[in-house]
Amino acid sequence: MIVVTEKETKIEKPVVKSTTSQERKQKFIEGIKKTVFPAFISAAFAILFFEKFGDAKDVSWFSVILLIILLSYYIQKGLYPLIGVKVKEFETKDWMYVEFLVIIYFWVIWILLLNQ
């Protein structure tokens, strides 16, 4: 005979915070800003880099990437509040996401400039 007690059948369900359509729309707009803004920063860096170094045969790539990451981090940290992005809510993964976008956009735009 199997006896099931009340304690064994009780399953805790996680509390899910429901978001309103306004909150979802705000997060969507903020996500677009976090994607488009790095593209503009990257385009500016790629154009400057192309004008200054051309094909960059004599440049240390590690230094270039590090410089772009550091400069774009401080630019974004300063300008995101001006465009309505909540920087205080950013976590490490958010910063890694936007910096990854900056590097990828930089390489793509710079390669397109080289292929003119």
N, C-alpha and C positions, 0 to 999 in steps of 0.2 A: 504494500500500500504506500503510495507517494503522498506526502503531505507538503503542500505549498503554503508557505507562510506569507504574510502580507509584506514583509521586508524583502523577500526575494522577487516579488512581482513588481515592485515599485521601481520605475525607470525615470531618472531625472532627464528632463528635456532642457536643452540649452535655451536661454532667453534670447530671442531674436528681436532686435530693435527694428521696428518698421520705420521706413523712411517715407516721407511724403514726396509727391511728385516735384514739388519745388526744390527739396533737398537734392533729389536725383538730378534735376536739371542743373542746379548749381555745381554739383560735383562733375557733371559732364562738361560744362563750360570751363571749369577749372582744369580738367584733364586736357582739354584742347589747348588751353593757354600753356600748360606745362609741356606740350608737345611742339607747338609752333614757335614759342620763344627761343628754345635751344636751336631751332633751325635758322633763325635770323642771326643769332650769336655766331653760329658755326659759319654761316655765309660770310659774315664780316671777317672772321678770323681767316677763312680760306682765301678771301680776296687779298687781305693784307699779307698773308704768308706768300701767296703767289706773286704779288707785286714786289715784295722784298727779296725773296729767295728763288723765285722761278721754279726750276725743277728740283732744287734743294739737294744737290749731290753732296755738298759739304756740311750738312746739318745733321746733328744727332737727333734721331727720331724720338728717342726716349725723352729728351729735354723738351722737344716741341709738344709732345702729348702731355707731359707734366705741366708745362706752362699753360697750355690751353685749358686743362682741367682746373688748375688753380684760379686762373683769371675768370673763367666762365662761372665757377662756383661763387666767387665774390660778386660778380656782376648780377647773377641771378638772385643771390641772397639780398642784394640791395634793391633790385628792380621788381621782384615779384610782388611785394606789398603794394607797389604803385599800380599794378594791373589787376589787383584783387585776388591774388593767390595767397593763401594762409601759410606762411613759411614756418610759423611756430608749430604747425601740425605735421610738418615733414619729418619723416623717419629716415634712417640710414638707407633703406631700400628706395625711397623716393629720390634721394640725392643721387644714388647710384644710377637710377633710371634716367634722370635728366642729364647726368654727365655722360652716360653711355650714348644717349642721343646726340649730344654735342660732338663727341668723337666720331661717331658714324657719319653724321651730316657733314662734318669737316672733311673727312676723307672723300666722301662722294663728291662734294662740291669742288674740292681741290683737284681731284682726278678729272672731273669734267672741264675744269679750266685748263689743265695740261693737254687735253685732247682737242683744243680749239684748232 
